[in-house]
Each structure stands twice: as C-alpha cells, then as structure tokens.
Amino acid sequence: MSQPFLPNHLPRLPQRRDFRIGCIGAGFIMRDCHLVAYRQAGFHPLAITSRNPDRAREVATHHQIPRVYATVDDLLADRDLEVIDIAVPPDRSLEMILRTCEHADHVRGILAQKPLALNVRDAKRAVAACRDAGIVLAVNQNMRFDQSIRAMAHLLQERLLGEPVLATIEMRAIPHWMPWSEQLPSLATFVMSIHHLDTFRYWFGNPDRILASTRPDPRTRFPHVDGLNLVILEYDSGLRASSWDDVWAGPAREGAAADLAIRWRVEGTRGMAQGTIGWPSYPQRQPSTLAYTTCDSPTWIQPQWSEVWFPDAFVGTMAQLLVALETGQPPEISGEDNLGTIALCEAVFAAATQHRITTLSEFGIG
C-alpha cells in the first residue's frame, strides 16, 4: 500500500534571513504576531516607530529592537533599512505606502497589512506608486499561511479531489474590534470576511458573480452596517463557494453556553476535505486541522502539525516578500494580486447593502 499524500503546510523561507526590517506600527498585530514570528524565523527587525512613542519603546524593549524612532519620517530616513513592514489601520495604509516610496533609494520592499486599502482605487494607487518606485509590494493576507488553508491549496494544486464542486467556510467567532475599526465605512467585510474571501481566491481564483447579505451585530455598540455576513460566490465552472461570517455566535458573552469555531469544507468530484481553524482559541496554541479522503484512498487522512495561525503564519507573509527580493519573482501575495481581494470585498459590500448580484468587473478587475 502506497504512503498517503501529505500536503505541504509550510511557507518557503529565504536563504538570507538578515534583511534589515523597519516596522511602522506597534499595536497588537505587530507586537504579538509579526515580531514574535520574525524572531522565531531568524528575521532581523532593526527599527520601529508608532503614533504612541511609549508603546514603540515598550515593544522595542520586549523584542530587542535596537532603534526606536519618534516619527515615521525619521524611521524612513534610516538608510540601513531595506524592508518596511507597515501595520497601521487601513485608512492610513495608503499614506504610509506613498511616504515609503519616497525612499526608494534604499527601501527595496514593503509588506503592507491587510486590507491593502478600503477600495480598489486606493489599492491601485499603492500598487502603481510601488511599481514606479521600483519597490516590491507584498500584502500581509495572513490566512493564506494558516497551515490548514495552505495544505488545502496543495491538495487542489495536485488535483487530488478532482473538480471542485462546493466549498464552505463557517465562522462562529467573536472578534475584538479594534478602536480604529469604529471609523471605517465597512466593518466586518474588510476586517473579518476579507480572510475568507481571499482564501476562496487563493484556492479557486476570482469568482464570476457575487451574492451577499449582511446585518448589524447585536453585540457591537458603535454604528455599523455590515456585522454578520453571508456570501455566495458563483464560478462559471459550476463551483459554488460560500462563507457564513457569524460574529455574533449567539449570546455566548451574555450568559449562554459558547460554541465558537471556524470550520471549512471542500467537496470535489473525486474526494473531499474538511478542517478547522485554531484561531478562536488564541492565545492558547491550537493548531488548525485537515482531514481528507478520495475515491482512491477511501479513509480519512489526517496530517498533523504543531504550528498555529497566530503567530506562526506571520513567518510566511514576511518570507514571501524576502524570497521575492532574493529571486526577482513576484511575491506570492503581491499588491497586484491583492487588487482582486479588495475588489471582492467591495463587490460583497455592494451586493449585501444594495441587494443585488455583483461582479468584479464593476470594480475594475477583469
């Protein structure tokens, strides 16, 4: 009996680990995810800045970052820096990218936190500015490096499941909305649903039509339009992909028992796969899971690993940029590619709020 196929769940790492990284932002995602993963991989964060200088100093001390700058301009003027890691609220991302492009004499690459922008227009401005400056732009679309999501992509690349028929992601989880999210024109679509929409693009490419419905989250007190999102993506191949992004998840914080989880499933003509995402258990380390079966192997094959999405996947998002700088090839999640994800978010928001079917072409993506 042949050995079962074990899909690869890990990112490709650069040969050179000492690219000099400057960090813009010192909030949770930088402090507890980016920088933890970079030290784990042997990457070299050299400098940091933040709107809150005290926080920047605290994070620098915690992660042994030698240089702390009072302003973004001071950091960008540091000619030792080769890569800039931008982790700021999405309404400030374009500004940071444009300012970084003014330092193309020494900056070679930018890793921008998702969402790259809150609309395709601004995302295209960011992509064009980096292209004109000769700077490689990659996007920190980090769910692509969740271990089960990456392993599933490998199964699809090897066509072990045959032709995809139906894919679903069901999220029942209660996010912590950051204060900056209260000011955004969209809440759940560009902050939470974007993970699942980008995953579907990663697995299957751009959809041909988009249907969606949304309603506010009863628990979230500040005004917002999109809280709980239900999405259906239609592909001309016949494939249907659907996500249920339930940020209410029942009255689990109001006294009822909790049932929090993220589950996904992909069915094909020759097999199927299913898994879970360990993120709802953070800060406890709970690996995501994968199990699959095929007509040729009619038992459940369940590869296992010790890595988790938060923070281990953030090794991959930086690694894809560093590999691109080494090889001269585009990063796995290039700014150009990510335009499709921003367009899909816009299409979902429009479909849900305007009660109609949308397409990516409406938002400038062919």
C-alpha positions in Angstrom: 0.0 0.0 0.0 1.4 3.4 -1.0 2.0 6.1 1.6 -0.7 8.8 1.8 -0.1 12.1 0.1 1.0 14.7 2.8 0.3 18.2 1.6 2.9 20.9 2.4 1.6 23.3 5.1 4.7 25.5 5.5 6.0 28.5 3.6 9.1 28.8 1.6 11.8 30.6 3.5 14.5 32.9 2.1 18.1 31.9 2.1 19.1 35.2 3.6 17.4 35.9 7.0 19.1 39.3 7.8 17.2 41.7 5.6 17.0 44.8 7.7 13.4 45.5 8.6 11.8 48.7 9.8 8.4 48.4 11.5 5.7 51.1 11.3 3.1 50.4 14.0 3.4 48.8 17.5 -0.1 47.5 18.1 -1.3 44.0 18.9 -0.7 42.6 15.4 2.9 43.9 15.3 3.8 43.2 18.9 2.2 39.7 19.3 2.2 38.3 15.8 4.7 39.9 13.4 7.6 40.3 15.7 7.1 37.0 17.5 7.1 35.2 14.2 10.2 37.2 12.9 12.3 36.2 15.9 11.1 32.6 15.5 12.3 32.6 11.9 15.5 34.5 12.5 14.5 37.6 10.6 16.0 40.9 11.6 13.7 43.8 12.7 16.1 46.7 13.2 13.8 49.7 13.9 10.3 50.6 14.9 8.1 53.6 15.2 4.5 54.2 16.3 2.0 57.1 16.8 2.5 56.3 20.5 6.2 56.7 21.3 5.9 55.0 24.7 4.4 51.9 23.1 7.1 51.8 20.4 9.7 51.9 23.2 8.0 49.2 25.1 7.7 46.9 22.1 11.3 47.6 21.1 12.5 46.6 24.6 10.3 43.5 24.6 11.6 42.3 21.2 15.1 43.7 21.5 14.8 46.0 18.5 17.8 48.4 18.7 16.4 51.5 17.1 13.3 53.4 18.1 12.2 56.5 16.1 9.8 59.2 17.2 8.2 59.6 13.7 7.7 57.7 10.5 9.8 60.1 8.6 12.7 59.6 11.0 12.5 55.8 10.5 12.2 56.0 6.7 15.3 58.2 6.6 17.3 55.4 8.1 19.3 54.2 5.1 20.2 50.9 6.7 16.6 49.7 6.3 15.8 47.5 3.3 12.2 46.4 4.0 9.4 48.3 5.6 6.7 46.4 7.5 3.5 48.6 7.7 0.9 47.6 10.3 -1.4 50.6 10.7 -5.2 51.0 10.4 -6.4 50.5 6.8 -7.4 54.1 6.4 -3.8 55.1 6.9 -2.1 52.4 4.9 -2.0 54.3 1.5 -0.4 57.3 3.2 2.3 55.1 4.7 3.0 53.3 1.4 3.3 56.6 -0.5 5.6 58.1 2.1 7.8 54.9 2.0 8.0 55.2 -1.8 9.8 58.5 -1.4 12.7 56.5 0.0 13.2 54.1 -2.9 17.0 54.8 -2.9 17.3 52.3 -0.1 14.0 50.6 0.6 13.5 47.5 -1.6 10.3 46.0 -0.3 7.1 46.8 1.6 4.9 44.4 3.5 1.5 46.0 4.0 -1.0 44.7 6.5 -4.4 43.7 5.1 -6.6 45.3 3.9 -4.3 47.0 1.5 -6.9 49.7 1.1 -10.7 50.2 1.6 -11.4 50.4 -2.1 -9.8 49.4 -5.4 -9.0 53.0 -6.3 -6.7 53.5 -3.4 -5.2 50.0 -3.7 -4.3 50.7 -7.3 -2.6 53.9 -6.2 -0.5 52.0 -3.8 0.4 49.3 -6.4 1.3 52.0 -9.0 3.4 54.0 -6.6 5.5 50.9 -5.6 5.8 49.9 -9.3 7.0 53.4 -10.3 9.5 53.5 -7.4 10.9 50.0 -8.1 9.7 48.7 -4.7 8.3 45.2 -4.3 4.9 45.4 -2.6 3.5 42.3 -0.7 0.4 42.1 1.4 0.1 40.5 4.8 -3.0 38.4 3.8 -2.1 36.1 6.6 -4.8 33.5 6.5 -3.2 32.1 3.3 -0.4 30.9 5.6 -2.7 29.2 8.1 -1.4 25.7 8.0 -4.7 24.0 7.0 -5.5 26.6 4.4 -2.1 26.2 2.8 -2.3 22.4 2.9 -5.7 22.6 1.3 -4.3 24.7 -1.5 -1.6 22.0 -2.1 -4.4 19.3 -2.4 -6.1 21.4 -5.0 -2.8 22.0 -6.9 -2.3 18.2 -7.1 -6.0 17.8 -8.1 -6.5 15.0 -5.6 -10.1 16.0 -5.1 -11.0 16.1 -8.8 -13.0 19.1 -10.0 -14.2 21.4 -7.1 -18.0 21.3 -6.6 -18.7 23.1 -3.3 -16.6 24.9 -0.8 -17.8 26.4 2.5 -16.3 28.3 5.4 -18.4 28.6 8.6 -17.2 31.0 11.2 -18.8 31.3 14.6 -16.4 33.5 16.5 -16.4 36.8 18.4 -13.7 39.2 17.2 -12.3 42.0 19.2 -13.0 45.1 17.1 -10.1 47.5 17.4 -10.9 51.1 18.2 -9.9 52.2 14.7 -12.5 50.0 13.2 -15.3 52.2 14.6 -14.4 54.9 12.0 -14.3 52.6 8.9 -17.1 52.7 6.3 -17.2 48.9 6.4 -16.7 46.8 9.5 -16.9 43.0 9.0 -16.3 42.9 5.3 -12.9 44.5 5.2 -11.7 43.4 8.6 -13.0 39.8 9.1 -14.7 38.5 5.9 -11.7 39.5 3.9 -9.8 36.5 5.3 -12.3 34.0 3.9 -12.9 35.9 0.6 -9.1 35.9 0.0 -8.9 32.2 0.9 -11.5 31.4 -1.8 -9.5 33.4 -4.3 -6.3 31.6 -3.2 -8.0 28.2 -3.7 -10.1 28.8 -6.8 -9.3 32.2 -8.4 -11.7 35.1 -9.0 -15.5 34.3 -8.9 -17.8 35.3 -11.8 -20.7 36.5 -9.7 -21.2 37.5 -6.0 -24.3 37.4 -3.8 -24.3 38.5 -0.2 -26.5 39.6 2.7 -25.5 41.4 5.9 -27.0 42.7 9.2 -25.5 44.5 12.2 -24.0 42.6 15.1 -26.3 43.0 18.2 -23.3 43.0 20.5 -21.3 45.7 18.7 -22.4 49.0 20.2 -20.9 51.5 17.8 -22.8 52.2 14.5 -22.0 49.9 11.6 -23.7 48.4 8.5 -22.0 45.0 8.0 -21.7 42.7 11.0 -22.9 39.2 10.2 -22.0 38.4 6.5 -23.5 35.6 4.4 -21.7 35.3 1.0 -22.1 33.1 -2.1 -19.6 33.1 -4.9 -20.5 31.7 -8.2 -18.0 30.3 -10.7 -18.8 29.6 -14.4 -17.2 26.1 -13.9 -20.2 25.3 -11.7 -18.3 25.6 -8.4 -20.1 27.4 -5.6 -18.2 28.8 -2.6 -20.0 30.2 0.5 -18.9 31.8 3.8 -21.0 32.4 6.9 -19.2 35.0 8.9 -21.1 35.0 12.2 -19.5 37.5 14.6 -22.5 37.3 17.0 -22.2 33.5 17.5 -25.1 33.5 19.9 -25.3 35.1 23.3 -22.1 33.5 24.5 -20.9 36.7 26.2 -24.3 37.3 27.7 -24.7 34.1 29.7 -25.4 31.3 27.3 -23.0 28.4 26.6 -20.5 29.1 23.9 -19.9 27.2 20.6 -17.1 29.1 18.9 -15.2 27.6 15.9 -14.2 28.1 12.3 -14.9 25.1 10.1 -14.3 24.7 6.4 -15.0 22.0 3.8 -14.2 21.4 0.1 -16.0 18.8 -1.9 -14.8 17.6 -5.3 -15.8 15.0 -7.9 -13.1 12.6 -6.6 -12.7 13.5 -3.0 -13.4 15.9 -0.2 -11.5 17.7 2.6 -12.6 19.4 5.8 -10.8 21.2 8.6 -10.9 23.7 11.4 -9.1 26.9 12.2 -7.5 27.1 15.6 -7.6 30.9 15.8 -10.7 31.2 18.1 -8.7 29.6 20.9 -5.9 32.3 20.8 -3.8 33.0 22.9 -3.9 29.2 23.5 -1.9 27.4 20.8 -4.4 25.3 19.0 -3.3 24.0 15.6 -5.7 24.1 12.7 -6.7 20.7 11.3 -7.2 19.0 8.0 -8.7 15.6 7.0 -9.3 14.4 3.5 -10.5 11.4 1.6 -10.5 10.4 -2.1 -12.0 7.7 -4.2 -8.6 6.2 -4.4 -8.0 6.4 -0.6 -11.4 5.9 1.0 -10.3 6.5 4.5 -9.7 9.8 6.3 -6.1 11.0 6.0 -5.3 13.5 8.8 -1.8 15.1 8.6 -0.9 17.0 11.8 1.5 19.8 12.7 2.4 21.9 15.7 2.3 25.3 14.1 -0.6 27.7 14.5 -2.1 30.6 12.6 -1.4 33.3 15.2 1.5 34.0 15.3 3.3 31.3 13.2 1.7 32.1 9.9 3.3 35.6 10.0 6.6 33.9 9.2 5.1 33.2 5.8 3.8 36.6 5.0 7.2 38.2 5.5 9.1 35.3 4.0 7.2 35.6 0.7 8.4 39.2 0.4 12.0 38.3 1.2 12.0 35.4 -1.2 10.8 37.7 -3.9 13.6 40.1 -3.2 16.1 37.2 -3.5 14.7 35.7 -6.7 13.3 38.7 -8.5 10.0 36.9 -8.9 6.7 38.5 -7.6 5.8 37.7 -4.0 3.1 35.1 -3.5 0.7 37.8 -2.3 1.7 40.7 -4.5 0.0 44.1 -4.3 -1.2 43.4 -7.9 -2.8 40.1 -7.0 -4.4 41.6 -3.9 -6.3 44.0 -6.0 -8.7 41.1 -6.7 -9.3 40.6 -3.0 -10.1 44.3 -2.4 -12.4 44.3 -5.4 -14.1 41.2 -4.0 -14.6 42.9 -0.7 -16.2 45.9 -2.5 -18.4 43.6 -4.5 -19.6 41.7 -1.4 -20.4 45.0 0.4 -22.3 46.3 -2.6 -24.2 43.1 -3.1 -25.2 43.0 0.6 -26.1 46.6 1.0 -27.7 47.2 -2.4 -29.4 43.8 -2.6 -28.2 42.8 -6.0 -25.7 40.4 -7.7 -22.3 42.0 -8.4 -19.2 41.2 -10.4 -15.6 42.0 -10.0 -15.5 43.8 -13.4 -17.7 46.5 -11.8 -14.8 47.3 -9.6 -12.1 47.4 -12.2 -10.9 43.7 -12.1 -11.3 41.7 -15.3 
